[in-house]
Amino acid sequence: MLPRIGLFFRGNLEPTMTRAFSLFLLLSLLLGNTACVINVRDQDGKIRREAQEDSEHWEDSAEEEDHEFRELREAVEQARRELEIARLDMQANELETRLKLQGAELELVRAQADLENFRTVRAPMMRQQTEQSLQSSRDSLLETEEEMQQLEMMYGADELADATAEIVLARTKRRLERARQSLALEEMEAKNNLEFDLPREEQELEQAVQEAEVGLANARLEIESSRLSAIGAVEEAEQALRQAEEELEEAEEEE
């Protein structure tokens, strides 16, 4: 009886176990494929992310490189502008200093001409005019004195009592006194002109010549200083341009 029961269970359990085992194998395969799919998807996502990161990094590098090139090109253009400005400044400086030099030379020529004119024309003329004026005053005084003497000789002692004679003599005496006073004043004025005014004016003209000479010398020094400064500015701008061009050329070669 027992062997039959065992045979019964074995005969009925074997198909069941077989189906269960098959189901287990099927589930295992399905789960394994799913895991593989998930793993593949993960790997694909990682690759995509890495590719995207590499692309973004390349784009950033390219953008940074473009920005660097733009800065270098702008530096070259700026250096060229600075050089052009320096050259224009040098030209303007040359014109300005040339005008200053011409002005200083003209000032010296005028000062020398004024001094020469004073010494050769004005001073001798003023001395001559002063002497003539003094001589005229002396002659006027002498004539008045002679007239007074003649009047006194014309009128005798008796005739002096005449009212008309007294009036004539009184007028002549007053004229004589005024002539003497005028001559004295003119002599003082002439002495002041000849001994003070003329020498002083000559000294002022001489000083003007000296100042003009100093001004001309200073103008020449200023011109040379400005010229050297302008040349230095141009050379500095040229050096800056060469350096900027070299930096741009090196960057282009490295690219």
WODAUR-V824461 format. One record per residue. RES is the residue in one small letter. PSI is psi in radians with two decimals (none if undefined). BURIAL is 1 if it has 9 or more other ideal C-beta (glycine too) atoms within 8 Angstrom, else 0. Layout:
res=RES psi=PSI burial=BURIAL
res=RES psi=PSI burial=BURIAL
This chain:
res=m psi=-0.76 burial=0
res=l psi=-0.80 burial=0
res=p psi=-0.62 burial=0
res=r psi=-0.70 burial=0
res=i psi=-0.73 burial=0
res=g psi=-0.74 burial=0
res=l psi=-0.63 burial=0
res=f psi=-0.83 burial=0
res=f psi=-0.68 burial=0
res=r psi=-0.72 burial=0
res=g psi=-0.57 burial=0
res=n psi=-0.50 burial=0
res=l psi=-0.57 burial=0
res=e psi=-0.78 burial=0
res=p psi=-0.62 burial=0
res=t psi=-0.78 burial=0
res=m psi=-0.65 burial=0
res=t psi=-0.77 burial=0
res=r psi=-0.69 burial=0
res=a psi=-0.72 burial=0
res=f psi=-0.70 burial=0
res=s psi=-0.73 burial=0
res=l psi=-0.67 burial=0
res=f psi=-0.77 burial=0
res=l psi=-0.72 burial=0
res=l psi=-0.76 burial=0
res=l psi=-0.70 burial=0
res=s psi=-0.76 burial=0
res=l psi=-0.76 burial=0
res=l psi=-0.81 burial=0
res=l psi=-0.67 burial=0
res=g psi=-0.76 burial=0
res=n psi=-0.70 burial=0
res=t psi=-0.77 burial=0
res=a psi=-0.71 burial=0
res=c psi=-0.75 burial=0
res=v psi=-0.79 burial=0
res=i psi=-0.74 burial=0
res=n psi=-0.75 burial=0
res=v psi=-0.75 burial=0
res=r psi=-0.72 burial=0
res=d psi=-0.78 burial=0
res=q psi=-0.72 burial=0
res=d psi=-0.74 burial=0
res=g psi=-0.70 burial=0
res=k psi=-0.77 burial=0
res=i psi=-0.74 burial=0
res=r psi=-0.76 burial=0
res=r psi=-0.76 burial=0
res=e psi=-0.71 burial=0
res=a psi=-0.71 burial=0
res=q psi=-0.73 burial=0
res=e psi=-0.73 burial=0
res=d psi=-0.70 burial=0
res=s psi=-0.78 burial=0
res=e psi=-0.71 burial=0
res=h psi=-0.72 burial=0
res=w psi=-0.72 burial=0
res=e psi=-0.72 burial=0
res=d psi=-0.74 burial=0
res=s psi=-0.75 burial=0
res=a psi=-0.73 burial=0
res=e psi=-0.73 burial=0
res=e psi=-0.69 burial=0
res=e psi=-0.73 burial=1
res=d psi=-0.72 burial=0
res=h psi=-0.71 burial=0
res=e psi=-0.74 burial=1
res=f psi=-0.73 burial=1
res=r psi=-0.76 burial=0
res=e psi=-0.73 burial=0
res=l psi=-0.74 burial=1
res=r psi=-0.73 burial=1
res=e psi=-0.65 burial=0
res=a psi=-0.68 burial=1
res=v psi=-0.80 burial=1
res=e psi=-0.73 burial=0
res=q psi=-0.72 burial=1
res=a psi=-0.66 burial=1
res=r psi=-0.73 burial=1
res=r psi=-0.75 burial=0
res=e psi=-0.67 burial=1
res=l psi=-0.74 burial=1
res=e psi=-0.71 burial=0
res=i psi=-0.75 burial=1
res=a psi=-0.70 burial=1
res=r psi=-0.71 burial=1
res=l psi=-0.71 burial=0
res=d psi=-0.68 burial=1
res=m psi=-0.73 burial=1
res=q psi=-0.78 burial=0
res=a psi=-0.68 burial=0
res=n psi=-0.67 burial=1
res=e psi=-0.76 burial=1
res=l psi=-0.77 burial=0
res=e psi=-0.82 burial=0
res=t psi=-0.57 burial=1
res=r psi=-0.73 burial=1
res=l psi=-0.71 burial=0
res=k psi=-0.72 burial=1
res=l psi=-0.77 burial=1
res=q psi=-0.71 burial=0
res=g psi=-0.74 burial=1
res=a psi=-0.70 burial=1
res=e psi=-0.73 burial=1
res=l psi=-0.68 burial=0
res=e psi=-0.72 burial=1
res=l psi=-0.75 burial=1
res=v psi=-0.75 burial=0
res=r psi=-0.77 burial=1
res=a psi=-0.75 burial=1
res=q psi=-0.69 burial=1
res=a psi=-0.71 burial=0
res=d psi=-0.74 burial=1
res=l psi=-0.76 burial=1
res=e psi=-0.72 burial=0
res=n psi=-0.67 burial=1
res=f psi=-0.79 burial=1
res=r psi=-0.62 burial=0
res=t psi=-0.42 burial=0
res=v psi=-1.09 burial=0
res=r psi=-0.84 burial=0
res=a psi=-0.85 burial=1
res=p psi=-0.68 burial=0
res=m psi=-0.74 burial=0
res=m psi=-0.64 burial=1
res=r psi=-0.76 burial=1
res=q psi=-0.75 burial=0
res=q psi=-0.69 burial=0
res=t psi=-0.77 burial=1
res=e psi=-0.72 burial=1
res=q psi=-0.72 burial=0
res=s psi=-0.72 burial=1
res=l psi=-0.75 burial=1
res=q psi=-0.66 burial=0
res=s psi=-0.72 burial=0
res=s psi=-0.68 burial=1
res=r psi=-0.76 burial=1
res=d psi=-0.71 burial=0
res=s psi=-0.72 burial=1
res=l psi=-0.74 burial=1
res=l psi=-0.73 burial=0
res=e psi=-0.70 burial=0
res=t psi=-0.69 burial=1
res=e psi=-0.74 burial=1
res=e psi=-0.71 burial=0
res=e psi=-0.70 burial=1
res=m psi=-0.72 burial=1
res=q psi=-0.71 burial=0
res=q psi=-0.72 burial=0
res=l psi=-0.72 burial=1
res=e psi=-0.58 burial=0
res=m psi=-0.57 burial=0
res=m psi=-0.73 burial=0
res=y psi=2.19 burial=1
res=g psi=-3.07 burial=0
res=a psi=-0.62 burial=0
res=d psi=-0.64 burial=0
res=e psi=-0.22 burial=0
res=l psi=-0.36 burial=1
res=a psi=-0.27 burial=0
res=d psi=2.39 burial=0
res=a psi=-0.67 burial=0
res=t psi=-0.74 burial=0
res=a psi=-0.71 burial=1
res=e psi=-0.71 burial=1
res=i psi=-0.77 burial=0
res=v psi=-0.77 burial=1
res=l psi=-0.69 burial=1
res=a psi=-0.76 burial=0
res=r psi=-0.74 burial=0
res=t psi=-0.67 burial=1
res=k psi=-0.73 burial=1
res=r psi=-0.72 burial=0
res=r psi=-0.69 burial=1
res=l psi=-0.72 burial=1
res=e psi=-0.75 burial=0
res=r psi=-0.67 burial=0
res=a psi=-0.73 burial=1
res=r psi=-0.74 burial=1
res=q psi=-0.74 burial=0
res=s psi=-0.72 burial=1
res=l psi=-0.71 burial=1
res=a psi=-0.75 burial=0
res=l psi=-0.73 burial=0
res=e psi=-0.64 burial=1
res=e psi=-0.69 burial=1
res=m psi=-0.76 burial=0
res=e psi=-0.71 burial=0
res=a psi=-0.74 burial=1
res=k psi=-0.72 burial=0
res=n psi=-0.73 burial=1
res=n psi=-0.80 burial=1
res=l psi=-0.60 burial=1
res=e psi=-0.26 burial=0
res=f psi=-1.02 burial=0
res=d psi=-0.87 burial=0
res=l psi=-0.83 burial=1
res=p psi=-0.66 burial=0
res=r psi=-0.77 burial=0
res=e psi=-0.68 burial=1
res=e psi=-0.71 burial=1
res=q psi=-0.71 burial=0
res=e psi=-0.70 burial=0
res=l psi=-0.68 burial=1
res=e psi=-0.71 burial=1
res=q psi=-0.66 burial=0
res=a psi=-0.67 burial=1
res=v psi=-0.77 burial=1
res=q psi=-0.76 burial=0
res=e psi=-0.66 burial=1
res=a psi=-0.66 burial=1
res=e psi=-0.76 burial=1
res=v psi=-0.72 burial=0
res=g psi=-0.69 burial=1
res=l psi=-0.74 burial=1
res=a psi=-0.76 burial=0
res=n psi=-0.67 burial=1
res=a psi=-0.71 burial=1
res=r psi=-0.72 burial=1
res=l psi=-0.73 burial=0
res=e psi=-0.68 burial=1
res=i psi=-0.79 burial=1
res=e psi=-0.72 burial=0
res=s psi=-0.77 burial=0
res=s psi=-0.66 burial=1
res=r psi=-0.80 burial=1
res=l psi=-0.69 burial=0
res=s psi=-0.74 burial=0
res=a psi=-0.71 burial=1
res=i psi=-0.73 burial=1
res=g psi=-0.69 burial=0
res=a psi=-0.70 burial=1
res=v psi=-0.78 burial=1
res=e psi=-0.70 burial=0
res=e psi=-0.72 burial=1
res=a psi=-0.67 burial=1
res=e psi=-0.74 burial=1
res=q psi=-0.73 burial=0
res=a psi=-0.68 burial=1
res=l psi=-0.78 burial=1
res=r psi=-0.73 burial=0
res=q psi=-0.75 burial=1
res=a psi=-0.72 burial=1
res=e psi=-0.68 burial=1
res=e psi=-0.73 burial=0
res=e psi=-0.71 burial=1
res=l psi=-0.72 burial=1
res=e psi=-0.73 burial=0
res=e psi=-0.72 burial=0
res=a psi=-0.69 burial=1
res=e psi=-0.63 burial=0
res=e psi=-0.67 burial=0
res=e psi=-0.51 burial=0
res=e psi=none burial=0
